[in-house]
Amino acid sequence: MECIVCGKPAVFVCDFDVGQGRTCDAPLCPMCRINRGVTDYCPKHSALVSAQVVRAGKTIVIEDDGYPD
């Protein structure tokens, strides 16, 4: 499998819940995945989750993923 972002070998998949008990499952390499604790997201779904958290007025703590901002 190739990463949907950069085309390198993928070893992770996006864990975003798309409904009906399924997840996105987009293949991601270690550099392109966005990890939030125990959950990995593709860039599209990471942005969506962030927007949902802000809209709901919730505060979450995201562990440092080691990537520069």
N, CA, C and O atoms as CSV, one atom per row, in Angstrom:
chain,resi,resn,atom,element,x,y,z
A,1,MET,N,N,0.830,-1.186,0.000
A,1,MET,CA,C,0.000,0.000,0.000
A,1,MET,C,C,0.872,1.246,0.000
A,1,MET,O,O,1.937,1.279,0.618
A,2,GLU,N,N,0.407,2.261,-0.697
A,2,GLU,CA,C,1.116,3.541,-0.735
A,2,GLU,C,C,0.339,4.596,0.045
A,2,GLU,O,O,-0.891,4.589,0.068
A,3,CYS,N,N,1.071,5.493,0.679
A,3,CYS,CA,C,0.487,6.613,1.403
A,3,CYS,C,C,-0.309,7.491,0.439
A,3,CYS,O,O,0.167,7.807,-0.652
A,4,ILE,N,N,-1.519,7.885,0.838
A,4,ILE,CA,C,-2.339,8.724,-0.035
A,4,ILE,C,C,-1.800,10.136,-0.166
A,4,ILE,O,O,-2.188,10.864,-1.079
A,5,VAL,N,N,-0.904,10.537,0.740
A,5,VAL,CA,C,-0.360,11.894,0.718
A,5,VAL,C,C,0.909,11.972,-0.134
A,5,VAL,O,O,1.022,12.823,-1.016
A,6,CYS,N,N,1.865,11.073,0.138
A,6,CYS,CA,C,3.184,11.206,-0.502
A,6,CYS,C,C,3.584,10.025,-1.383
A,6,CYS,O,O,4.553,10.122,-2.135
A,7,GLY,N,N,2.861,8.924,-1.302
A,7,GLY,CA,C,3.169,7.768,-2.132
A,7,GLY,C,C,4.202,6.808,-1.555
A,7,GLY,O,O,4.500,5.782,-2.167
A,8,LYS,N,N,4.748,7.125,-0.391
A,8,LYS,CA,C,5.706,6.216,0.252
A,8,LYS,C,C,4.954,5.020,0.837
A,8,LYS,O,O,3.727,5.056,0.931
A,9,PRO,N,N,5.666,3.964,1.232
A,9,PRO,CA,C,4.987,2.804,1.814
A,9,PRO,C,C,4.164,3.188,3.046
A,9,PRO,O,O,4.640,3.898,3.931
A,10,ALA,N,N,2.936,2.710,3.082
A,10,ALA,CA,C,2.023,3.010,4.187
A,10,ALA,C,C,2.037,1.882,5.209
A,10,ALA,O,O,2.020,0.704,4.854
A,11,VAL,N,N,2.069,2.256,6.469
A,11,VAL,CA,C,2.011,1.269,7.547
A,11,VAL,C,C,0.892,1.600,8.548
A,11,VAL,O,O,0.694,0.870,9.519
A,12,PHE,N,N,0.171,2.688,8.314
A,12,PHE,CA,C,-0.942,3.104,9.160
A,12,PHE,C,C,-2.163,3.348,8.280
A,12,PHE,O,O,-2.045,3.489,7.063
A,13,VAL,N,N,-3.325,3.396,8.902
A,13,VAL,CA,C,-4.549,3.783,8.197
A,13,VAL,C,C,-5.279,4.816,9.040
A,13,VAL,O,O,-5.117,4.859,10.260
A,14,CYS,N,N,-6.079,5.644,8.388
A,14,CYS,CA,C,-6.870,6.664,9.080
A,14,CYS,C,C,-7.989,5.986,9.870
A,14,CYS,O,O,-8.710,5.138,9.345
A,15,ASP,N,N,-8.120,6.375,11.145
A,15,ASP,CA,C,-9.105,5.786,12.049
A,15,ASP,C,C,-10.404,6.589,12.156
A,15,ASP,O,O,-11.231,6.306,13.022
A,16,PHE,N,N,-10.592,7.584,11.291
A,16,PHE,CA,C,-11.785,8.433,11.364
A,16,PHE,C,C,-13.041,7.587,11.147
A,16,PHE,O,O,-13.115,6.798,10.205
A,17,ASP,N,N,-14.013,7.762,12.020
A,17,ASP,CA,C,-15.275,7.020,11.940
A,17,ASP,C,C,-16.150,7.603,10.829
A,17,ASP,O,O,-16.588,8.750,10.918
A,18,VAL,N,N,-16.401,6.814,9.786
A,18,VAL,CA,C,-17.241,7.271,8.676
A,18,VAL,C,C,-18.676,6.771,8.793
A,18,VAL,O,O,-19.492,6.983,7.896
A,19,GLY,N,N,-18.975,6.110,9.898
A,19,GLY,CA,C,-20.334,5.643,10.141
A,19,GLY,C,C,-20.514,4.170,9.845
A,19,GLY,O,O,-19.691,3.551,9.172
A,20,GLN,N,N,-21.588,3.623,10.350
A,20,GLN,CA,C,-21.956,2.222,10.152
A,20,GLN,C,C,-20.830,1.266,10.553
A,20,GLN,O,O,-20.636,0.221,9.932
A,21,GLY,N,N,-20.082,1.648,11.615
A,21,GLY,CA,C,-19.028,0.793,12.128
A,21,GLY,C,C,-17.781,0.718,11.262
A,21,GLY,O,O,-16.962,-0.186,11.434
A,22,ARG,N,N,-17.626,1.647,10.340
A,22,ARG,CA,C,-16.462,1.647,9.444
A,22,ARG,C,C,-15.581,2.860,9.718
A,22,ARG,O,O,-16.031,3.868,10.263
A,23,THR,N,N,-14.308,2.738,9.323
A,23,THR,CA,C,-13.376,3.860,9.418
A,23,THR,C,C,-12.867,4.208,8.026
A,23,THR,O,O,-13.025,3.425,7.089
A,24,CYS,N,N,-12.262,5.373,7.892
A,24,CYS,CA,C,-11.746,5.858,6.609
A,24,CYS,C,C,-10.769,4.857,5.977
A,24,CYS,O,O,-10.894,4.518,4.801
A,25,ASP,N,N,-9.805,4.392,6.764
A,25,ASP,CA,C,-8.811,3.408,6.327
A,25,ASP,C,C,-7.899,3.884,5.192
A,25,ASP,O,O,-7.313,3.060,4.490
A,26,ALA,N,N,-7.773,5.195,5.005
A,26,ALA,CA,C,-6.831,5.699,4.001
A,26,ALA,C,C,-5.414,5.319,4.434
A,26,ALA,O,O,-5.047,5.561,5.584
A,27,PRO,N,N,-4.611,4.730,3.548
A,27,PRO,CA,C,-3.252,4.336,3.917
A,27,PRO,C,C,-2.336,5.539,4.113
A,27,PRO,O,O,-2.369,6.489,3.330
A,28,LEU,N,N,-1.513,5.492,5.170
A,28,LEU,CA,C,-0.633,6.607,5.531
A,28,LEU,C,C,0.739,6.101,5.943
A,28,LEU,O,O,0.858,5.061,6.590
A,29,CYS,N,N,1.776,6.845,5.564
A,29,CYS,CA,C,3.129,6.525,6.008
A,29,CYS,C,C,3.353,7.161,7.386
A,29,CYS,O,O,2.542,7.983,7.813
A,30,PRO,N,N,4.417,6.806,8.079
A,30,PRO,CA,C,4.667,7.380,9.406
A,30,PRO,C,C,4.811,8.905,9.410
A,30,PRO,O,O,4.470,9.548,10.403
A,31,MET,N,N,5.304,9.486,8.334
A,31,MET,CA,C,5.497,10.941,8.302
A,31,MET,C,C,4.206,11.705,8.001
A,31,MET,O,O,4.068,12.859,8.406
A,32,CYS,N,N,3.272,11.087,7.306
A,32,CYS,CA,C,2.056,11.796,6.895
A,32,CYS,C,C,0.864,11.564,7.811
A,32,CYS,O,O,-0.107,12.319,7.759
A,33,ARG,N,N,0.920,10.544,8.641
A,33,ARG,CA,C,-0.192,10.313,9.560
A,33,ARG,C,C,-0.199,11.411,10.610
A,33,ARG,O,O,0.851,11.942,10.971
A,34,ILE,N,N,-1.356,11.739,11.086
A,34,ILE,CA,C,-1.492,12.714,12.166
A,34,ILE,C,C,-2.035,11.935,13.351
A,34,ILE,O,O,-3.185,11.497,13.354
A,35,ASN,N,N,-1.194,11.773,14.349
A,35,ASN,CA,C,-1.519,10.945,15.498
A,35,ASN,C,C,-2.043,11.804,16.626
A,35,ASN,O,O,-1.426,12.797,17.011
A,36,ARG,N,N,-3.186,11.410,17.149
A,36,ARG,CA,C,-3.784,12.104,18.301
A,36,ARG,C,C,-4.027,11.057,19.373
A,36,ARG,O,O,-5.111,10.481,19.469
A,37,GLY,N,N,-3.015,10.823,20.164
A,37,GLY,CA,C,-3.113,9.803,21.217
A,37,GLY,C,C,-3.009,8.423,20.616
A,37,GLY,O,O,-1.945,8.030,20.137
A,38,VAL,N,N,-4.102,7.683,20.637
A,38,VAL,CA,C,-4.105,6.335,20.071
A,38,VAL,C,C,-4.786,6.288,18.712
A,38,VAL,O,O,-4.962,5.212,18.140
A,39,THR,N,N,-5.171,7.448,18.192
A,39,THR,CA,C,-5.914,7.524,16.930
A,39,THR,C,C,-5.064,8.193,15.863
A,39,THR,O,O,-4.438,9.225,16.104
A,40,ASP,N,N,-5.052,7.588,14.676
A,40,ASP,CA,C,-4.342,8.156,13.527
A,40,ASP,C,C,-5.356,8.721,12.534
A,40,ASP,O,O,-6.403,8.123,12.286
A,41,TYR,N,N,-5.024,9.892,11.968
A,41,TYR,CA,C,-5.907,10.520,10.992
A,41,TYR,C,C,-5.141,10.897,9.732
A,41,TYR,O,O,-3.942,11.174,9.775
A,42,CYS,N,N,-5.852,10.903,8.613
A,42,CYS,CA,C,-5.321,11.483,7.384
A,42,CYS,C,C,-5.468,13.004,7.533
A,42,CYS,O,O,-6.224,13.452,8.396
A,43,PRO,N,N,-4.773,13.807,6.724
A,43,PRO,CA,C,-4.866,15.268,6.871
A,43,PRO,C,C,-6.290,15.804,6.782
A,43,PRO,O,O,-6.662,16.699,7.541
A,44,LYS,N,N,-7.086,15.270,5.870
A,44,LYS,CA,C,-8.470,15.745,5.701
A,44,LYS,C,C,-9.278,15.527,6.979
A,44,LYS,O,O,-9.958,16.439,7.448
A,45,HIS,N,N,-9.206,14.341,7.533
A,45,HIS,CA,C,-10.014,14.044,8.706
A,45,HIS,C,C,-9.445,14.662,9.977
A,45,HIS,O,O,-10.204,14.944,10.904
A,46,SER,N,N,-8.150,14.878,10.048
A,46,SER,CA,C,-7.571,15.575,11.189
A,46,SER,C,C,-8.116,16.996,11.265
A,46,SER,O,O,-8.475,17.477,12.340
A,47,ALA,N,N,-8.175,17.661,10.114
A,47,ALA,CA,C,-8.715,19.027,10.071
A,47,ALA,C,C,-10.190,19.035,10.454
A,47,ALA,O,O,-10.647,19.942,11.149
A,48,LEU,N,N,-10.929,18.039,10.009
A,48,LEU,CA,C,-12.347,17.954,10.338
A,48,LEU,C,C,-12.551,17.746,11.832
A,48,LEU,O,O,-13.417,18.384,12.429
A,49,VAL,N,N,-11.771,16.868,12.440
A,49,VAL,CA,C,-11.858,16.627,13.883
A,49,VAL,C,C,-11.511,17.899,14.648
A,49,VAL,O,O,-12.188,18.237,15.618
A,50,SER,N,N,-10.467,18.608,14.227
A,50,SER,CA,C,-10.079,19.863,14.886
A,50,SER,C,C,-11.198,20.886,14.805
A,50,SER,O,O,-11.482,21.569,15.789
A,51,ALA,N,N,-11.835,21.004,13.649
A,51,ALA,CA,C,-12.928,21.959,13.469
A,51,ALA,C,C,-14.113,21.590,14.347
A,51,ALA,O,O,-14.764,22.472,14.906
A,52,GLN,N,N,-14.402,20.301,14.479
A,52,GLN,CA,C,-15.512,19.861,15.317
A,52,GLN,C,C,-15.239,20.171,16.777
A,52,GLN,O,O,-16.151,20.574,17.498
A,53,VAL,N,N,-14.010,19.993,17.228
A,53,VAL,CA,C,-13.655,20.268,18.622
A,53,VAL,C,C,-13.791,21.752,18.916
A,53,VAL,O,O,-14.329,22.123,19.959
A,54,VAL,N,N,-13.319,22.604,18.027
A,54,VAL,CA,C,-13.409,24.051,18.215
A,54,VAL,C,C,-14.869,24.486,18.224
A,54,VAL,O,O,-15.272,25.296,19.059
A,55,ARG,N,N,-15.653,23.955,17.308
A,55,ARG,CA,C,-17.055,24.336,17.214
A,55,ARG,C,C,-17.828,23.915,18.476
A,55,ARG,O,O,-18.739,24.619,18.912
A,56,ALA,N,N,-17.469,22.795,19.041
A,56,ALA,CA,C,-18.150,22.304,20.236
A,56,ALA,C,C,-17.672,23.016,21.500
A,56,ALA,O,O,-18.241,22.819,22.573
A,57,GLY,N,N,-16.626,23.848,21.380
A,57,GLY,CA,C,-16.121,24.586,22.521
A,57,GLY,C,C,-15.366,23.725,23.513
A,57,GLY,O,O,-15.226,24.087,24.681
A,58,LYS,N,N,-14.881,22.588,23.048
A,58,LYS,CA,C,-14.157,21.684,23.932
A,58,LYS,C,C,-12.660,21.956,23.846
A,58,LYS,O,O,-12.166,22.466,22.841
A,59,THR,N,N,-11.965,21.616,24.886
A,59,THR,CA,C,-10.515,21.716,24.891
A,59,THR,C,C,-9.955,20.314,24.980
A,59,THR,O,O,-10.346,19.536,25.851
A,60,ILE,N,N,-9.038,19.990,24.080
A,60,ILE,CA,C,-8.401,18.684,24.134
A,60,ILE,C,C,-6.894,18.884,24.193
A,60,ILE,O,O,-6.371,19.902,23.741
A,61,VAL,N,N,-6.221,17.922,24.744
A,61,VAL,CA,C,-4.769,17.958,24.798
A,61,VAL,C,C,-4.268,16.973,23.759
A,61,VAL,O,O,-4.627,15.796,23.781
A,62,ILE,N,N,-3.435,17.463,22.845
A,62,ILE,CA,C,-2.885,16.616,21.797
A,62,ILE,C,C,-1.416,16.450,22.089
A,62,ILE,O,O,-0.686,17.427,22.255
A,63,GLU,N,N,-0.988,15.210,22.152
A,63,GLU,CA,C,0.422,14.939,22.426
A,63,GLU,C,C,1.279,15.445,21.272
A,63,GLU,O,O,0.847,15.444,20.119
A,64,ASP,N,N,2.471,15.866,21.586
A,64,ASP,CA,C,3.417,16.318,20.569
A,64,ASP,C,C,3.757,15.159,19.657
A,64,ASP,O,O,4.206,14.108,20.114
A,65,ASP,N,N,3.540,15.354,18.351
A,65,ASP,CA,C,3.810,14.284,17.404
A,65,ASP,C,C,5.239,14.304,16.882
A,65,ASP,O,O,5.622,13.455,16.077
A,66,GLY,N,N,6.023,15.266,17.338
A,66,GLY,CA,C,7.415,15.332,16.915
A,66,GLY,C,C,7.640,16.095,15.618
A,66,GLY,O,O,8.782,16.284,15.200
A,67,TYR,N,N,6.560,16.535,14.978
A,67,TYR,CA,C,6.698,17.278,13.729
A,67,TYR,C,C,6.674,18.769,14.021
A,67,TYR,O,O,5.950,19.209,14.915
A,68,PRO,N,N,7.442,19.546,13.293
A,68,PRO,CA,C,7.370,21.001,13.486
A,68,PRO,C,C,6.016,21.525,13.005
A,68,PRO,O,O,5.444,21.006,12.046
A,69,ASP,N,N,5.519,22.546,13.672
A,69,ASP,CA,C,4.214,23.104,13.271
A,69,ASP,C,C,4.279,23.875,11.996
A,69,ASP,O,O,3.263,24.399,11.538
